[in-house]
Amino acid sequence: MPLPHFIGLIAFVIVAAGATIALALWAHVPLIALGFAAMAGSLILGARQWR
């Protein structure tokens, strides 16, 4: 992967994470609920790789 594409991908991930946190704060979602949802999603996707 060329370096500009890699840097763009990292920038996109950072912007998407920031937008997710901003949207959650705007919707008055507790950050602990957002963290729990991220942890649950990570566990679900990790469990799918073990099959």
N, C-alpha and C positions, 0 to 999 in steps of 0.2 A: 504494500500500500504506500503510495507516495506521501511524503511528509505533509504537504498542504492538506490532503484529505484526512490524514490522521489528526492533525491539529484542529481541523474543522469539526471532526467527529467529537473530539473531546470538548470543544467549545459548545457544540449542540447539546451534549449530555449535561454540562454545567448549567446552561440556560434552561433546559427542560426541568432540571431539579429545582432551580430557583423559581421557575414559574409554578411548579407543583406546590412548593412551600408557600409562595405568595397567595395562590388560590385557596389553599387550605386555611391560611390565616384570615383571608377575606371572608371565607364561609364560616368562620368561628369553629373550625374543627380543632380539637385539642392536639397538640403535637405528639402526645403519647399515643393517641389513636392512629396518627399517621405513621409513627414508628412501628406500631404493632402491625399495621397493614403491610408495611414494607418487609418486616421480618417474616410474616406469614407467607407473603408472596415468594420470598427468597427460599423458604423451606419447601414450599410446594414445587417450585421450579427445580430445586436441588434434588428432591425426591424423584422427580421424573427422569433425571439423568441416571439414576441407579438401576433402572430396569434394563 
